[in-house]
Amino acid sequence: MPEFPYSRLRRWPDVEADNLQASDATDILLVERALALGVPGDEIAVIGDEYGAITLALTDAGRHGIRVHQDLATGRRALARNAGELGLGGFASHELDADLLTGARVVLLQLPKALAELEEIADAVARWAAPDAVLVAGGRVKHMTLGQNEVLARSFAHVQAERAERKSRLVVASEPLPVPAEPPYPVTAEHDGLTLVAHGGAFAGARLDIGTRALLDVLRLEPTPGPADVIDLGCGTGALAVSWALAHPDARVIATDRSAAAAASARETVAANGVRDRVAVTHDDAGSDLQDASADVVLLNPPFHLGNSIHTGAATRLFEAAARILRPGGELFTVFNSSLGYRAELTRIVGPTEQLHRTSKFTVTRSIRR
Ligand SMILES: C[S@@+](CC[C@H](N)C(=O)[O-])C[C@H]1O[C@@H](n2cnc3c(N)ncnc32)[C@H](O)[C@@H]1O
């Protein structure tokens, strides 16, 4: 059988750069293991397939009916695009739920960065996959921790780390343990009248991030606008969207995030705070479904990590999205790590940018769309 053309895969619409690849040695180890286990495609579930390398290589090798869950909207689009480019089909995308896992006997996982996300996934596999299911989890050695094995051991009787190969390593978890009646996520926490609900993969969990808090403190001092169309871009658990809706009952708010775990958390945060009539939540990449020049206010606490690599392109994409979505004269409120000095970039991409607050850690700015 010819080698699968991993080099033809692209990350698009995610940020592309020379140091950012669309597949890695872990994908290849996971694919090789699944083929060695010899199960049919409809008994394989793939979780965390970043740009589709695992699903597509297995489909190309004749495994049909694979089920795949990707947290990021960008990853879902990349998989669809890469599949189209290679002329491959016959797999199905799912949320992290019973439909993804029922009857699955081999679950392949690209290990997530956060232990909470891993805990939610491990519980889901133990809860819904076949009783003899094997979870084969892989990662780059430099990003793997013993904590990951401990989390897996809460849901599986056997957890075996294998020897590293090509700087990646597989950990095999087998014999799913009985699960508690309620899944471990979402979790909930109260913050001075704001309830946050978080799934395992959501930024900061149910905590209120200190950057988010800095932005909220500044917004409280701003003059109250009239009815306004407000976007929480990269909403995480929805802390900014819901705080705005609670403070401005006549606002129309959209909270949007490219992470499915974030969007699900934000929906539950919206419900928990009784603002479903004022806040809509979407799972989308950089607000791509939002109309040009449709918003009066954009709230933004941008990421500066892309997966495990530090790359500021992720923030730039959101500045460009804010510039597109805002009406002329509309306001972008941004909080960022003071060391990043985004002010010049915000001025170039969005419009005149003033500093509203600065500490050694965080800077809050307002940019007016020109
Ligand atoms: C630093 S967190 C802030 C979350 C939330 N706004 C808060 O303040 O707690 C950044 C969020 O941006 C999201 N994000 C990153 N890139 C994105 C993109 N291209 N489109 C939509 N959301 C994105 C991440 O998933 C993450 O939830």
The ligand as an SDF file (V2000), in Angstrom:
LIG
                    3D

 27 29  0  0  0  0  0  0  0  0999 V2000
   -7.8000   33.7200   26.6430 C   0  0  0  0  0  0  0  0  0  0  0  0
   -9.2550   32.7990   26.2640 S   0  0  0  0  0  0  0  0  0  0  0  0
  -10.5170   33.9560   26.7730 C   0  0  0  0  0  0  0  0  0  0  0  0
  -11.8560   33.3300   27.0410 C   0  0  0  0  0  0  0  0  0  0  0  0
  -12.9250   34.2710   27.5850 C   0  0  0  0  0  0  0  0  0  0  0  0
  -13.2000   35.3580   26.6760 N   0  0  0  0  0  0  0  0  0  0  0  0
  -12.4950   34.8290   28.9340 C   0  0  0  0  0  0  0  0  0  0  0  0
  -12.1220   35.9990   28.9730 O   0  0  0  0  0  0  0  0  0  0  0  0
  -12.5180   34.0760   29.9170 O   0  0  0  0  0  0  0  0  0  0  0  0
   -9.2710   32.9020   24.4960 C   0  0  0  0  0  0  0  0  0  0  0  0
  -10.4100   32.1530   23.8270 C   0  0  0  0  0  0  0  0  0  0  0  0
  -10.3310   32.4150   22.4160 O   0  0  0  0  0  0  0  0  0  0  0  0
  -10.7170   31.2480   21.7280 C   0  0  0  0  0  0  0  0  0  0  0  0
  -10.1810   31.3350   20.3600 N   0  0  0  0  0  0  0  0  0  0  0  0
   -8.8940   31.2510   19.9500 C   0  0  0  0  0  0  0  0  0  0  0  0
   -8.8110   31.3830   18.6160 N   0  0  0  0  0  0  0  0  0  0  0  0
  -10.0860   31.5560   18.1600 C   0  0  0  0  0  0  0  0  0  0  0  0
  -10.6610   31.7230   16.8700 C   0  0  0  0  0  0  0  0  0  0  0  0
   -9.9220   31.7150   15.7730 N   0  0  0  0  0  0  0  0  0  0  0  0
  -12.0010   31.8700   16.7900 N   0  0  0  0  0  0  0  0  0  0  0  0
  -12.7710   31.8500   17.8990 C   0  0  0  0  0  0  0  0  0  0  0  0
  -12.2890   31.6720   19.1480 N   0  0  0  0  0  0  0  0  0  0  0  0
  -10.9560   31.5330   19.2790 C   0  0  0  0  0  0  0  0  0  0  0  0
  -10.1400   30.1260   22.5710 C   0  0  0  0  0  0  0  0  0  0  0  0
  -10.8000   28.8880   22.3020 O   0  0  0  0  0  0  0  0  0  0  0  0
  -10.3860   30.6460   23.9850 C   0  0  0  0  0  0  0  0  0  0  0  0
  -11.6180   30.1990   24.5020 O   0  0  0  0  0  0  0  0  0  0  0  0
  1  2  1  0
  2  3  1  0
  2 10  1  0
  3  4  1  0
  4  5  1  0
  5  6  1  0
  5  7  1  0
  7  8  2  0
  7  9  1  0
 10 11  1  0
 11 12  1  0
 11 26  1  0
 12 13  1  0
 13 14  1  0
 13 24  1  0
 14 15  1  0
 14 23  1  0
 15 16  2  0
 16 17  1  0
 17 18  1  0
 17 23  2  0
 18 19  1  0
 18 20  2  0
 20 21  1  0
 21 22  2  0
 22 23  1  0
 24 25  1  0
 24 26  1  0
 26 27  1  0
M  CHG  2   2   1   9  -1
M  END
$$$$
